[in-house]
């Protein structure tokens, strides 16, 4: 069963103060948008690079998958 993030978030809202929920939503939206911009322009580092783990994290947070502009950039050895 896939996780429905909207339902999960809606079930947590009654337990979180409104100010904190709005701040968390704003910050998470900014982080996702920033990662999407970074993923768009950041070429894949070599597989032995120390930046590879950060690159993969940024692409994961940015939801950079099959339909992204650099989707062909998935060759791990390149």
C-alpha positions, -999 to 999 in steps of 0.1 A, spaced: 0 0 0 16 33 -11 18 60 16 -5 89 10 15 119 22 -14 143 22 -34 120 45 -4 114 67 2 152 70 -35 159 77 -35 133 105 -5 150 122 -18 186 119 -41 184 150 -11 175 172 12 203 158 8 240 167 -3 261 137 27 283 138 51 253 138 31 235 110 32 266 88 70 271 94 77 234 87 56 235 55 74 267 43 109 253 51 102 219 35 88 236 4 119 258 1 143 228 6 125 208 -21 125 237 -45 162 244 -39 171 207 -44 151 207 -76 171 237 -89 204 222 -78 195 188 -94 187 205 -127 221 221 -131 244 198 -111 261 171 -134 266 137 -119 300 133 -102 321 103 -108 312 73 -87 343 75 -65 338 112 -58 331 124 -22 302 145 -36 283 114 -48 263 109 -16 253 146 -14 243 144 -51 221 114 -45 205 130 -15 197 162 -35 183 142 -63 162 121 -39 148 152 -21 142 170 -55 122 139 -66 144 139 -97 133 107 -115 124 95 -149 109 127 -162 137 151 -152 158 170 -176 189 151 -167 171 117 -163 197 101 -186 223 110 -160 217 78 -141 247 58 -153 265 51 -120 299 44 -136 300 74 -159 
